[in-house]
Amino acid sequence: MRTLLLAFIVGFLSFQAPQQAHACSCAMPGSLQESIDIAEVIFSGTIEDIRVESEWEFAVSITVDEEWKGLSMSERQELTIYTASNSAACGYTFKEGEEYLVYGYRNAEGGKVNVGLCSATKPLDQAEEDLALLSGDGQWACTMDAKMCPDGSYVGRQGPTCEFAPCPDAEDAPFTDVHSNHPNVEAIAYVKSQGIVEGYSDGTYRPDATINRAEFVKILMGTREDDQRMCKIAAFSDVDQTAWYATYAHKARCNGLVQGYPDGTFRPANSINFVEAAKILMHAYPFPYDEPQEGDPWYKGYVQAIASQGVIPLSITRFDQYITRGEMAEMIYRLQRPSEWPSRTYDELR
């Protein structure tokens, strides 16, 4: 196996040399199982953009749909892979908008993901055999670096006996539908531990469901135990005062976090988009804020302010994007646990 691996890597890396080859000379693995064993990264995804990185290389932006091996959490959210600029140098020809099963290899520094013509990379609609093997019950347990547990998380092998680490107990997950590989799992576990969220009666959190305005203010007010004053101000005209969220909506209004709409309504069932959330978060966690200049969108200052604190998850790409319950937890977590979080900037959003 070591000889095969070295031969394959030497052939694969030949496409990166700054010399034009007349024909690709990399060596294909002897079997699909060997392709799986050798690959450092395996995932499926859709090609979003292909651009020229250099005279010898293309950079390919891809949205990851499913991962079996080797990607970090940030790469699952945003990934660029690299391939030689022509097939003579063992480059793989991708097409924008198409779905692929990708077998990748890290460069010498262990950083960027390279893909070559002699990997087992192929259009997803031609990968039936690969998917069957990758998803099979224990068929690759002794050769892959990780396996997927029933909850969707991954565990690695333990030593030469080919035994994998035990899968996490379901009770270790913050909610039954929040797996350990979910991009917001740490944040969701935090807001649950702080009593900010409780989830649903069936034990779920529904992290990928969009959050509505009523849920948003409930969670937000749960972070502000120091300022829960009520006031003599008219209730929102469309909020039933016996509703579960009525007190939270009223407190949020008293504390200047929400104003409602010009017609006096709150519209509790409406999903909340990112810029609306940014404005409310700015009032809840006041940061230095620049008033918009003439011609600027009303939300520019709010977005720039929370971006300066590293609050915007990479999964947020548009100003009008409806946010999910997982993303809401992520933003609260980042606000309460300041750190060097990877965050979107105002200029990156559209």
N, C-alpha and C positions, 0 to 999 in steps of 0.2 A: 504494500500500500504506500510506503514512504517513497519508493522509487516512482510509482505512478504519480503521486502527488507532486514530486519535484519536477518530473517531466512535464506535467500539465501546467504547473505554475510558470516554468521557464518558457513554454510555448505561449502561454497566455500573456505574459508580460512583454513578449517581443513586440506587441503592437504599440507599446509606449515608447520604444526607442525612436530617436529623431532621425531615422533613416527610412526611406521609402522602400517597402518590400514589394516584390513583384507578385507574391501570392501569400495568403495566410498559411503559416506553418505550425499553428498550434495543434495540439493533440486532443481529440475528443475522449472523454472518459469511456471506459469499456462498457458500462451499463448505466441505467438510470439510477440504480442504487449508489453507484460510485459517484455520480454527479451530485447526489444529495449529500453523500459523506464529505466530499471535497469542498463544496460551496460553503462560504462563511456567512452568506446572507441568502435567504429564500423568502420571497413574498410575491403577492399578486397586486397589480395596480393599473391605473390608467395614465397614459402619457398626456401631460398637460402642455408641455412646451419643449422644443429642441432648439438649442442655440450653439453657436460656435464658441468654444472656450479657448481654443488656440488653433494653430495650423494643423495640429495632429489630433485634436480631441473635440468631441461634442459633449456638452452638458445637457442632461435630460431631466426635466422636472417631472415628477410622477406622484400621483396621489395613491397612497398605499391603501388597499382594500382589505387584505388579509396577510398576516405575517406568520411564518413558521420558524424562522431562525435568524438571529443575529442583529436585529434592529434595536436601537435605543428608543425610549419613549418619545424623545423629540423628533427622531427620524420618522416615526410612525405618523407624526403630524405634518411634517414637511421634509421632503427628501429630494435630493438631486443625485443622480447616478452619472457615471462617465463612461464613454466608450470611444474607441478610435474613430477617426473621421471617415474611414473607408474600409471596405471588407478585405482589401488586400493587406491591410495592417491588422486584421482580425477584429475590426469593429462590427458591432451588431447594428443592423438597420431597424430603427424604431419608426413608428408612424404616430403622429399626433392624434389623440382621440381614441386610439386603440388600447385594448387591455392585454396585458402580458403576465406570464408567470416568469419571474426574474430569478436567476441564480447569479449572485454577485460575489465579489472577492475584495477584501480590503487592500489598499495599497501598502507599500512597505512600512509606512508609519502607522498603519492601523486605522487610518482616517477614512478618506472618501471611498465610496463603493464603486468598483469597476465592473463592467460587464463586457464579455468578449463573445466573438462568434462561436467559439468552441465550448462555451458553457451550454447548459441545457435550456437556456432561455428560449421561450417560444410564445406565440400568441396564445392567449388563455383558452380560446376555443379549440386548440390543438393539444391541450395539456390534461386530457382526461386520465391518462395512465399515471401521470405525475401526481395529480390531485388524489387519486385513489391510494397511492402509496404514502403520500404525505399525511393523509387523513386516516389511514388504516389503524386499527387497534393494535398498537405495539409492534407494527411491522418494521419500524425503523428505530425502535427503542435502544438498540445496542450500538448504533452508529451515529445518530444525531447528537448534537450537543445539548439539546433540550427536547422536552415533550410537552404537549398541551394537556392540562388537567381538565376535569369535567367543568370547572368554573371558568374556563377560558384562559387561565394563567399558565405560565411555563415554569418548569423546574429542570435542573441540569442533572447530568450523570454523576454518580458517586464512585469514583475510582475505577480500577480495571475490571471489577466484577460486573460492570454494565448495569448497575442498579441506580435508578433515579431517586432523587430526594423525594420524600413523601409530598403529595399534593396538600395544599393548605386546607385546613378544616373550614367548612362553610361558616362556622361561627366566628372565624377570624375576619371575615369580610364585614365591612360596615353595614352593608345591606345585601340581601340575597341576589340582587341583580347588578351589583357593583363588583366586578371581578378585579383581581389584583393587577391586571394589565390595562385597566381603564385609565386614560390619560388624566382623569381628575380624581383618582381613587384616594390619593393622600389628602387632598383638600376636602373631599366628602367625609372621610374618616375624621378629620379635624373638626368640621362644623357639627358633626354628630356628637363627638366627644365633649364639645363645649355646650351642648344642649341647644344649639342654634337651629338645628333641624331634627325632625323625628321620623320623617318618611311616612309611608302609607301603612294602613292597618294590615296589609298582606305581607309586610316585611320588606317591601321594595322601596327604592328611591326614585327610579325612572330618570336616570342621569341624562339621557339623551332627549328627553321630552322638553319642548319649549316651556319656559316659565311664564306665568301670567302676572299681571300687576298686583293682584291680591297676594299671591305666593311671595312675590318679590319683597313687598313691604313687610310681610310677616318675618321673613328671614332677616331682612335688614334691621328691623326693630329688635330682633333677638340678639343683635350684636351691641346694643346700646342701652345696657341696663342702668347706666349712669344718668340717662336723660329720658325719662318716660312720662313727662308731664302731660296732663290733659289741659285743655283750654276751652274757653267759651268761644267757639267758632262753629259756624254752620256745618253740619255734616254734608257729605257729598249726597247729591239728590238721588243717585242711583245705588246707594249702599244701604241695604237692609240692616238696621241696627241690631238685628238678632243674628246676623251672619257671623261665621267664625272669624272672618277677617276684619269686621267692622272696627273693633278697638284699635287694631294695628294701623288701619288706614287713617283713623282719626288722629292717633298719636303722631304718625308720620307727617300729617298736615300741620299739627300744632308745632312740631319741631322744625318746620320749614323744609322738610325733605321732599314733599310732593305738593303740587299746587292744583292738580287736576286740570280739566279742560275748561275753556271759556264758558261753556254752558253749565258749569257747576257739577259736572259728572266726574267720576273716577274711572269708570269702565274697567271694573276689576277682572273680568274674564279675558280681556285683551292680552295677547302675548306682548311682551316688552322687547323692544329692539335695543341694539347696543348703545346708540347715542342717548336714548332715554335713560337707560341704566347708568351711563356715564354721568349724566347730569345729577341724578339722585345720589350716586356714590360721592360725587364732589361735595354735595351739601352735607352728607353724613360724615365724610372724612375730609375736611377742608384742607386743600393743598394750595400753594401759590398758583394763582389763576390769572391769566391775561384776558381782559375783555376783548371780544372779537372786534376787528377793525371793519370799516365799511367794506362791504362786499364779501366778508367772510361768512361761512355758515354759522348759525347760532350755536352749534355744538363744538366748534373748533377748540375753544379754550378748555372745555370740560375734558375732551378727549386727550388733548396735550397734557393736561394736568395729571390724569391717572396714568397716562403712558410714561410720564417722568418717574412714576413710582414703580414701574414694572408690573402693572396690574393687568394688562390686556393679554389674555391667552393667545397662543399662536393659532388656535382654531377660529378666532375671530378674524375675518378678512374683509367685511363690508360694514359700512356705517349703519345701514338699515337691517343688518342681520339680526334675526330673532335669537336671543340667547337661550341656552339650555339650562336645566337645573344643575348640571355638572359644571358648566362655565360660571354660573352664579356662585357656586361654592368655591370655585377656583379664585375668583376675584376677591371674595370675602377673606379667604385664606391668605392671599398675598397682601391684602391690606393689613391684616392682623399679625402677619409674620413677615415683615419686610426682609428682602434678600435680593440677590442679583438674579431675579427671575428672567427667563427669556420672554420678551414681551414685544408685541406689535408697537409701531409708532404711528403717529397720525398720517404721515406720508405713505405708509405701506397700505393703508386702508383705502377702499374705493367706494 
